[in-house]
Amino acid sequence: MKHPPGTAPVRADVPDDDAAEGTTKPARSDRHSGARDDDDNRDSRSGPTRGKFTKEQKKAQRGANKGRRFGKVRDELDLCWRVANGANCEYGAEQCKFSHDIPAYLAVKQQDIRIPDTTEISDTLSVVPDFTKVAKPHPEHPSIDLNTLCPIFKETGECRYGFKCRFLGGHVQTDASGNLTLVKDEEKKARTAVSSQELNFVGGDVQKQLRSKKYPFPISDAYLREMQQNDAQTNSTSKINSGTVVLAEPEQNMDVDTTASEKPARVPTSAVEELIENRIGGSLLASTSDTPDVPVRFAEKKRLHWSGKTYLAPLTTVGNLPFRQLCVKYGADITCGEMGLANSFLAGSKEEWSLVRRHPSEKIFGVQVAGNKPSTLVPTAEVIAKEFAGNIDFVDLNCGCPIDLVFKSGSGSALLDTPGKLGKILIGMNKALGDIPVTVKLRTGVKDGKNTAHKTMPKAVEWGTSCITLHGRSRQQRYTRLADWDYIKECVEAVRAREAEEDLPPIPIFGGGDCYSSQDYWSNVEKAGVDGVMLGRGALIKPWLFTEVKERREWDISARERLDLIRTYAEYGIKYVRCLRLEPPSDTFPSHFGSDTAGVNTARRYLCEALSFQYRYIPIGVLEHLPARINDRAPAFRGRDELGRYTVKIVQSPDVLTSYAETLLASGNSSDWIKISEMFLGPAPESWTFTPKHKSNSVE
């Protein structure tokens, strides 16, 4: 059977979903997806004309929804955080701007929610599972369900969201006086004090020092000062020898960024040199007097033995801690935090520093930074090394981000066109990080047909890079056309030749681009000679891809197993990510996720972001042949039940989805993603909205 280009080869015997869609009308939450709800805009076509759009309609569905905003949803009555945790408020009931009346708060609080086991969800999926039959309302406070389980309390023996927790019934009891009290499991608290705590939290004092430009950067200051002197000396020598003025590249402005390095007091030079020698295992002058083209040896750098390990790419927005934890569960060995901007790190941004958090299950974890000059990237590396010593396995420099905002600032893939500056950045970061390795992620080049990676990568090895990842596309390509694995092979050979020539130890090299199956992975490893493949989009669509790679098989995962995955993600989002401290989240906690109203609905937002990729998965059981291709899109098809059948039970109620889970999970409409989130996170509040990234996912 022939299929149009870009269409997945679905078997001819797989029915489409017109029958199911034409029989009943699933409930749609247009307020969530931003879809237009006027009758004139709804697609009432059926039969042969169904699915055909006018030119204007097609244009309206193209492109991205720019400037997306996601506001927080709060409780109707805002209870004081200290009172909610059973503590005394320092301001007292009269002066505190939050309520101290717990009974009044519980009277208007939303109903407790419950994360069900997927076995409790029937094949004909209701919009929100009805758990009223198993709920046990508190006799005096009906919003409390005494049969629910709090994921945080279950894991740690304590929930510091207290009375504000949406799973309150799982850790509350009535004392002898008839008052509600919070329950704590001291034995479990002691047992999980270390194993369940996230790592890499930056304290308020450090953020304050960074914001006020008072954080000390002795290594960075010495390196930047020495670099300026070397540049001045090189330019002066060139003038004398040639009688002409030698102009540096316009992009290579090596002026020290005073916003990053000014401070009221300087460390004495002798102390600086001693600190540097202890950190890098050598003299600063000896290692910086040469140009970046001369090999720099860092004796104390940790060697990375990553051959054969699976690597989850750093992914902006969707590569958050719960998603990384999910991928670790399915077999990811190496994980990296979302890209953080050097300028924002140095400005003490709470949001930026939250990107470096690490879950204990992440065995090999790194931080990715982006910037455009040594005067910001080197100090950023220094503060990371100082604050997170022992909890960071590597720091990755982003030289591949194609986003216009990043590229036009001279960061990301723009560094590929300024190799001199890139060399100074890598050498400086190596010095500032001590024994923490520096890795680089890059693309083939900036423009199509003008590849530069085969020249940059061998130099990067000489500049002290401990691992290189090459995405087989240029910046101009973004994600269009196929990745060039032949060129990746050429770059690997260039690096190995330079290592042999300079007698350098081999470093791990990862490739990337279009890997969507175990077959893709291992054939690319063999073809290109890489140590592994960094998994990005493939892992977003199929988080279980790591299992397929390790077991060298294609997994025909069932809808029930996929729902289990979604349930696990929702639970991870609620369970962790906020440090369990007594202070209110607005002061010391990262600004997302948790078991209170705001946290649950932020978890809902990120779950919908994850589903915006996962819906693109096409079950391999409905394909004509394997492997599936990452850019293929499936025609409308009806999913299977647990026995692999395509029969569908018709339910006339408009509040019930008649499709099986596999059909619902394949929906590209954001309203359906919200329905899936409601299975595990309860009904979405009326004031909560979700705007998908792509306009096509907003249209009914």
C-alpha positions in Angstrom: 0.0 0.0 0.0 1.4 3.4 -1.0 1.4 6.2 1.5 1.9 10.0 0.9 5.3 11.3 1.9 5.4 12.0 5.7 2.5 9.6 6.4 3.1 6.6 8.7 2.6 3.3 7.0 -0.5 2.2 8.9 -1.9 -1.2 8.0 -4.8 -1.3 5.6 -6.9 -3.4 8.1 -6.7 -0.7 10.8 -10.0 1.2 10.8 -10.0 5.0 11.0 -11.9 6.6 13.8 -14.7 8.2 11.8 -17.2 5.7 13.1 -16.5 6.5 16.7 -16.3 10.3 16.1 -19.5 10.4 14.1 -21.5 8.4 16.7 -20.9 10.4 19.9 -19.6 13.8 20.7 -16.9 13.9 23.4 -17.0 16.6 25.9 -14.6 19.4 24.9 -13.2 22.0 27.3 -12.7 24.9 24.8 -11.7 27.3 27.6 -8.6 25.2 28.2 -7.3 24.9 24.7 -8.1 28.3 23.4 -10.3 26.7 20.7 -13.0 28.9 19.1 -16.4 28.0 20.4 -18.7 29.7 18.0 -20.8 27.4 15.8 -19.6 29.0 12.6 -16.0 27.9 13.2 -16.8 24.2 14.1 -16.1 21.6 11.5 -19.5 20.0 10.7 -18.3 18.2 7.7 -18.5 14.4 7.4 -17.8 11.7 4.9 -15.3 12.4 2.0 -15.2 16.2 2.8 -14.3 15.7 6.5 -10.8 16.8 7.3 -10.5 19.1 4.3 -9.9 22.8 5.1 -10.0 26.0 3.2 -6.9 28.0 2.6 -7.8 30.5 5.3 -8.4 27.6 7.8 -5.1 26.0 7.0 -3.3 29.3 7.5 -5.0 29.8 10.9 -3.7 26.4 12.1 0.0 27.0 11.1 2.7 28.3 13.3 3.2 28.6 17.1 1.3 30.3 19.8 3.8 33.0 20.8 4.0 34.7 24.1 2.3 31.9 26.0 1.4 32.8 29.6 0.5 30.4 32.4 -0.8 32.0 35.5 -1.0 30.3 38.9 -4.3 29.0 40.3 -4.6 29.6 44.0 -7.1 28.7 46.7 -10.2 30.8 47.1 -9.2 31.5 50.7 -5.4 31.8 51.1 -4.3 30.1 54.3 -1.1 31.2 56.0 1.7 28.7 55.2 2.9 28.5 58.7 -0.5 27.9 60.1 -1.1 25.3 57.4 2.0 23.4 58.7 0.9 23.5 62.3 3.4 26.2 63.2 3.0 29.6 64.8 2.9 32.6 62.5 5.3 35.3 63.6 2.9 38.1 62.5 -0.1 36.8 64.4 -3.7 36.5 63.1 -4.2 40.3 63.2 -1.2 41.4 61.2 -0.7 38.4 58.8 -2.1 39.1 55.3 -3.2 35.4 55.0 -6.0 33.7 56.8 -5.4 31.8 60.1 -8.9 30.2 60.1 -8.4 26.5 59.2 -12.1 25.5 59.4 -13.1 28.4 57.2 -10.4 27.4 54.7 -11.5 23.8 54.7 -15.1 24.9 54.1 -14.2 26.5 50.8 -11.3 24.3 49.8 -11.6 22.1 46.7 -12.3 18.5 47.1 -9.3 16.2 47.8 -8.0 14.4 44.7 -6.8 10.9 44.3 -4.3 9.5 41.8 -6.0 6.2 40.7 -4.3 3.0 39.7 -4.8 2.5 36.0 -6.6 -0.7 36.7 -9.4 1.5 38.1 -9.9 3.2 34.7 -12.2 1.4 32.4 -11.6 0.9 28.7 -14.4 3.3 27.9 -12.7 6.3 29.5 -14.9 8.8 31.4 -13.7 12.4 31.3 -13.0 12.2 35.1 -13.1 8.8 36.8 -15.9 8.7 39.4 -14.3 7.7 42.7 -17.2 8.8 44.9 -17.9 5.2 45.6 -14.5 4.6 47.2 -14.2 8.1 48.8 -14.6 8.5 52.5 -15.5 12.1 53.3 -14.6 13.5 56.7 -17.8 13.8 58.8 -17.3 17.5 59.5 -15.2 18.6 56.5 -16.5 17.0 53.4 -13.7 18.3 51.2 -11.3 15.9 53.0 -11.2 12.3 51.6 -9.9 10.0 54.2 -9.3 7.3 51.6 -6.8 9.3 49.5 -3.1 8.9 49.6 -0.6 11.8 49.5 2.4 11.0 47.3 4.7 13.2 49.3 3.6 11.7 52.7 3.8 8.2 51.3 7.4 8.8 50.2 8.8 10.9 53.0 6.6 10.5 56.1 5.7 14.2 56.1 3.9 16.6 53.9 5.0 20.2 54.5 2.0 21.5 52.4 0.0 20.6 55.5 -3.7 21.7 55.3 -3.1 23.2 51.9 -2.3 19.8 50.4 -4.9 18.5 47.9 -4.3 15.0 49.3 -5.0 16.2 52.9 -7.0 13.1 53.9 -3.8 11.0 53.6 -2.1 12.7 56.5 -4.7 14.2 58.8 -6.4 12.9 61.9 -8.8 14.1 64.6 -7.3 14.3 68.1 -9.1 13.7 71.5 -10.4 17.3 71.5 -12.0 16.9 68.1 -9.4 19.1 66.3 -7.7 18.2 63.1 -4.0 17.5 63.4 -1.4 16.7 60.8 0.2 13.2 60.9 4.0 12.6 60.7 5.8 9.3 60.3 9.1 9.9 62.1 10.6 6.5 61.2 10.0 7.1 57.5 11.2 10.7 57.8 14.5 9.5 59.2 14.8 6.7 56.6 14.2 8.9 53.6 16.0 12.1 54.9 18.8 11.6 52.3 17.5 9.2 49.7 14.4 11.3 48.7 15.9 14.7 49.0 16.8 16.6 45.8 20.3 18.1 45.5 21.7 21.4 44.3 19.7 24.0 46.0 21.1 27.5 46.0 20.5 29.4 49.2 19.1 32.9 49.5 22.4 34.2 50.7 24.2 33.1 47.5 21.5 34.5 45.3 21.7 37.8 47.2 25.4 38.0 46.8 25.1 37.4 43.0 22.3 40.0 42.7 24.4 42.6 44.5 27.6 41.7 42.6 29.4 40.7 45.8 30.0 37.0 45.1 33.8 36.4 44.8 35.2 35.0 41.6 39.0 34.7 42.2 39.7 32.2 39.5 37.6 33.9 36.9 39.0 37.3 37.6 42.6 36.1 37.3 41.9 34.2 34.1 40.0 37.1 32.5 42.8 39.6 33.5 45.5 37.3 32.2 43.5 36.8 28.9 43.3 40.5 28.4 47.0 40.9 29.0 47.8 38.2 26.5 45.4 39.7 23.9 47.0 43.1 24.4 50.5 41.7 24.1 49.6 39.7 20.9 48.1 42.8 19.3 51.1 44.9 20.2 53.6 42.3 18.8 51.6 42.1 15.6 51.7 45.9 15.2 55.5 46.0 15.6 56.2 43.1 13.3 53.9 44.0 10.4 53.5 47.8 10.8 49.8 47.3 10.5 47.0 47.2 13.0 45.6 43.7 13.6 41.8 43.8 14.2 40.1 41.0 16.2 36.9 39.4 15.1 33.9 41.8 15.9 32.3 39.0 17.9 35.3 38.5 20.1 34.9 41.4 22.5 37.1 40.3 25.4 36.4 43.2 27.7 35.7 42.0 31.2 32.0 42.2 32.1 32.1 44.3 35.2 28.6 43.3 36.1 29.9 39.7 36.6 33.2 40.4 38.3 33.0 43.7 40.3 33.3 43.2 44.0 34.3 45.4 47.0 37.4 43.5 47.9 40.0 41.5 45.9 41.7 38.3 46.9 45.5 38.8 47.1 47.3 37.6 43.9 49.3 35.0 45.8 46.2 33.5 47.2 44.5 33.5 43.8 47.5 31.7 42.2 47.6 29.2 45.1 43.8 28.5 44.8 44.1 28.1 41.0 47.1 25.7 41.3 45.2 23.6 43.8 42.0 23.6 41.6 43.6 22.9 38.2 46.8 21.2 39.0 49.1 23.6 37.4 50.2 27.2 37.0 47.8 29.8 35.5 50.5 31.5 33.6 51.9 28.3 32.1 48.5 27.2 30.9 47.1 30.5 29.6 50.2 32.0 27.9 49.5 29.9 24.8 46.8 30.5 22.2 43.7 28.3 22.3 45.2 26.2 19.4 47.9 24.8 21.7 46.7 21.7 23.7 46.0 22.4 27.4 46.3 19.4 29.7 44.1 19.3 32.8 45.7 16.6 34.9 43.0 16.5 37.6 40.0 16.2 35.2 37.7 13.3 35.8 37.7 10.9 32.8 34.2 10.2 31.4 33.7 6.5 30.6 30.3 6.8 28.8 30.6 4.3 26.0 27.5 2.2 25.9 25.5 4.5 28.2 22.2 6.0 27.2 22.0 9.8 27.3 18.9 12.0 27.6 19.4 15.4 25.9 18.9 18.6 27.8 15.4 19.8 26.8 14.1 23.2 27.5 10.7 23.3 29.3 9.9 19.6 28.9 13.2 18.3 30.2 12.2 19.1 33.8 13.2 17.0 36.8 10.0 14.8 36.9 10.5 13.9 33.2 14.2 13.1 33.7 13.3 10.9 36.6 10.8 9.1 34.4 13.4 8.5 31.8 15.8 7.2 34.4 13.1 4.7 35.4 13.0 3.5 31.8 16.8 3.3 31.4 18.4 6.6 30.9 22.0 6.6 32.3 23.1 10.2 31.7 20.8 13.2 32.3 21.3 16.9 32.0 19.3 19.8 33.3 17.5 22.3 31.0 19.6 25.0 29.4 20.3 27.9 31.7 21.6 31.3 30.7 24.9 32.5 32.2 23.7 36.1 32.6 20.6 34.9 34.5 22.8 32.6 36.8 25.0 35.6 37.6 22.0 37.8 38.3 20.9 35.3 41.0 17.7 34.3 39.2 15.7 31.9 41.3 14.1 30.4 38.3 17.4 29.8 36.5 19.1 28.3 39.6 16.1 25.9 39.9 17.3 24.3 36.6 20.3 22.7 38.3 18.3 20.6 40.8 19.1 16.9 40.7 17.1 13.9 41.9 19.0 11.2 43.7 18.0 8.7 41.0 20.0 10.6 38.4 23.3 8.6 38.5 25.2 10.8 36.1 23.9 14.4 36.0 25.1 17.6 34.4 24.2 21.3 34.1 23.9 22.9 30.7 24.8 26.6 30.3 24.6 29.1 27.4 26.3 32.4 27.0 28.3 34.5 24.5 31.6 35.4 26.2 34.1 34.3 28.7 33.3 37.1 31.2 29.9 35.5 31.9 30.5 31.8 31.3 33.7 31.4 33.3 32.2 33.0 36.5 29.1 30.9 36.0 31.2 27.8 35.9 33.1 28.9 39.0 30.0 29.4 41.1 28.6 26.1 40.0 31.8 24.3 41.0 31.9 26.1 44.3 28.3 25.6 45.3 27.7 22.1 44.0 31.0 20.4 44.5 30.4 16.6 44.5 26.9 16.9 43.2 27.6 17.8 39.5 29.2 15.2 37.2 29.8 17.6 34.2 28.9 21.0 32.9 27.8 21.2 29.2 28.3 24.3 27.1 25.5 24.8 24.6 26.8 25.5 21.1 23.8 24.2 19.3 20.6 26.1 20.3 19.0 27.4 17.1 16.4 29.7 18.7 16.6 33.2 17.3 16.6 34.9 20.7 19.6 32.8 21.8 21.4 32.9 18.4 21.1 36.7 17.9 22.7 37.3 21.4 25.8 35.4 20.2 25.0 32.3 22.3 24.1 28.8 21.4 24.9 27.9 17.8 26.3 31.4 17.1 29.5 30.3 18.9 30.2 27.9 16.0 31.2 31.0 13.9 33.6 32.3 16.5 36.1 29.5 17.3 38.6 31.8 18.9 36.2 33.0 21.5 34.8 29.4 22.0 38.4 28.3 22.8 38.9 30.9 25.4 35.5 30.1 26.9 36.3 26.4 27.2 39.7 26.9 28.6 38.4 29.4 31.2 35.5 27.1 32.2 37.9 24.2 32.6 40.0 26.2 35.0 37.0 27.4 37.0 35.4 24.0 37.3 38.5 22.2 38.8 38.1 18.5 38.3 34.5 18.7 37.0 34.6 17.9 33.2 33.4 20.3 30.5 31.4 18.9 27.7 30.1 20.5 24.5 26.9 20.1 22.5 27.0 21.5 18.9 25.5 21.4 15.5 27.2 20.8 12.1 27.4 24.5 11.5 25.4 27.6 11.2 24.4 27.6 7.5 23.4 24.8 5.2 26.3 23.6 3.0 28.9 25.3 5.3 29.7 22.7 7.9 32.3 23.6 10.4 32.1 20.9 13.1 34.9 18.8 11.5 37.2 21.7 12.2 35.8 22.8 15.6 35.6 19.4 17.2 39.3 18.5 17.0 40.2 21.9 18.5 37.6 21.4 21.3 39.5 18.3 22.4 42.7 20.4 22.7 40.8 23.0 24.7 40.0 20.4 27.4 36.6 19.2 26.3 35.8 15.8 28.0 32.8 14.8 25.7 31.3 16.1 22.5 27.8 15.7 21.2 27.1 16.5 17.6 23.5 17.0 16.3 23.6 16.1 12.6 21.9 19.3 11.4 22.9 22.9 10.9 21.4 25.8 12.8 19.5 26.9 9.6 17.9 23.4 9.3 16.5 23.5 12.8 14.6 20.1 12.7 13.9 20.0 8.9 15.2 17.2 6.7 17.1 14.2 8.0 20.2 14.4 10.2 23.5 13.8 8.4 25.0 10.8 10.0 27.6 10.5 7.3 29.0 13.9 8.3 28.9 12.8 12.0 31.1 9.9 11.0 33.5 12.3 9.3 33.7 14.4 12.4 34.3 11.4 14.7 37.2 10.4 12.4 38.7 13.9 12.5 38.6 13.9 16.4 40.2 10.4 16.6 42.9 11.4 14.2 43.7 14.5 16.3 43.8 12.5 19.5 46.2 10.0 17.9 48.4 12.9 16.6 48.6 14.7 19.9 48.7 11.6 22.0 45.5 12.6 23.8 43.2 10.1 25.6 40.0 9.3 23.6 36.9 11.2 24.7 33.3 9.9 24.3 31.5 11.3 21.3 27.7 11.1 21.0 25.7 11.8 17.8 22.1 13.0 17.6 19.2 13.4 15.2 16.2 11.3 14.2 16.8 8.4 16.5 13.4 6.8 17.2 14.0 3.1 17.7 16.4 0.5 18.9 17.3 -0.3 15.3 18.0 3.4 14.6 20.2 3.7 17.7 22.5 0.7 17.1 22.7 1.1 13.4 23.9 4.8 13.9 26.4 3.7 16.6 27.9 1.2 14.2 27.7 3.4 11.1 29.2 6.6 12.6 31.5 5.1 15.2 30.0 7.1 18.0 30.0 6.0 21.6 26.2 6.5 21.8 23.3 8.6 20.6 21.9 11.5 22.6 18.1 11.0 22.6 15.9 14.1 22.5 12.7 14.2 20.5 12.6 10.4 20.3 12.5 10.3 24.2 9.9 13.0 24.4 7.6 11.0 22.1 8.6 7.6 23.6 10.1 7.9 27.1 10.4 4.1 27.0 12.9 4.4 24.1 15.7 3.9 26.6 14.3 0.4 27.5 14.1 -0.5 23.8 17.7 0.6 23.3 19.1 -1.4 26.2 17.0 -4.5 25.4 17.6 -4.1 21.6 13.9 -4.6 20.8 10.9 -2.7 19.7 8.3 -2.5 22.4 4.6 -2.7 21.3 3.6 -0.8 24.4 -0.1 -1.1 25.4 -2.4 1.9 26.2 -2.6 0.6 29.8 1.2 0.7 30.1 1.3 4.2 28.6 -1.3 5.4 31.1 0.9 3.9 33.8 3.7 6.1 32.5 1.5 9.2 32.6 0.4 8.4 36.1 4.0 8.0 37.2 4.9 11.4 35.6 2.0 13.1 37.4 3.0 11.5 40.7 6.7 12.5 40.3 5.6 16.1 39.5 3.7 16.3 42.8 6.0 14.3 44.9 9.3 16.0 44.4 10.8 19.2 43.0 9.9 21.3 46.0 12.4 21.0 48.8 10.6 19.9 52.0 11.2 23.0 54.2 9.0 24.8 56.7 9.3 28.2 55.1 6.6 29.1 52.6 7.2 28.2 49.0 6.9 31.8 47.9 10.1 32.6 49.8 12.4 29.6 49.5 10.9 27.0 47.3 11.3 26.8 43.5 8.2 28.3 41.8 6.6 25.1 40.4 5.1 21.7 41.3 3.9 20.4 44.6 0.7 19.0 46.2 -1.1 22.3 46.9 -3.5 23.8 44.5 -0.9 25.9 42.7 1.5 22.9 42.5 -1.1 20.4 41.2 -2.1 22.7 38.4 1.5 23.5 37.5 2.1 19.8 37.3 -1.0 19.6 35.1 0.5 22.2 32.8 3.8 20.3 32.4 1.9 17.0 31.9 0.0 18.6 29.0 3.4 19.8 27.6 4.6 16.2 27.8 1.4 14.9 26.1 2.0 17.4 23.3 4.8 15.1 22.2 3.6 11.7 23.3 0.4 11.9 21.2 2.7 11.6 18.1 3.6 8.0 19.0 2.1 5.5 16.5 1.6 2.1 18.0 3.9 -0.3 16.2 1.2 -2.9 16.2 -0.7 -0.9 13.6 2.2 -0.2 11.3 2.9 -2.2 8.1 6.6 -2.3 8.7 9.3 -1.3 11.2 11.1 0.8 12.3 8.8 3.8 12.6 10.2 7.2 11.6 10.2 10.2 13.9 8.8 12.7 11.4 6.0 10.5 10.1 2.4 11.4 11.0 -0.4 8.9 11.2 -3.8 9.2 9.5 -6.7 9.1 11.9 -7.0 5.6 13.3 -9.0 3.8 15.9 -7.0 2.4 18.8 -7.1 -1.1 20.1 -8.3 -2.6 23.3 -6.2 -4.6 25.7 -6.7 -7.7 23.5 -5.7 -5.9 20.3 -9.3 -5.6 19.0 -10.6 -2.6 17.2 -14.3 -3.0 18.3 -15.8 0.0 20.0 -18.6 0.1 22.5 -21.0 3.0 21.8 -22.0 5.0 24.9 -24.6 7.7 24.2 -23.7 10.0 27.2 -21.9 13.2 26.0 -19.8 13.1 29.2 -18.2 9.8 28.2 -15.4 9.2 25.7 -16.2 6.1 23.6 -12.7 5.7 22.2 -10.3 3.3 23.8 -7.3 4.7 25.6 -5.1 4.2 22.6 -7.3 6.4 20.5 -7.5 9.1 23.1 -3.7 9.1 23.6 -3.3 9.7 19.8 -5.4 12.8 19.9 -3.6 16.0 18.8 -6.3 18.2 20.4 -5.1 19.9 23.6 -8.6 19.5 25.1 -8.0 15.8 25.1 -4.7 16.2 26.9 -6.5 18.0 29.6 -9.0 15.2 29.9 -6.1 12.8 30.4 -4.6 15.0 33.1 -8.0 15.0 34.9 -7.8 11.3 35.2 -4.9 11.6 37.6 -4.9 15.2 38.9 -8.7 15.8 39.3 -10.9 18.3 37.4 -9.1 21.4 36.1 -10.3 24.6 37.8 -12.5 26.9 35.7 -9.8 29.6 35.9 -7.0 27.3 34.6 -6.1 27.5 31.0 -3.6 25.7 28.8 -2.3 27.2 25.5 -0.5 24.6 23.4 2.8 25.5 21.7 1.4 24.8 18.2 -1.8 26.4 16.9 -2.8 23.2 15.2 -3.3 21.6 18.6 -5.8 24.3 19.6 -8.3 23.8 16.8 -11.3 21.5 17.1 
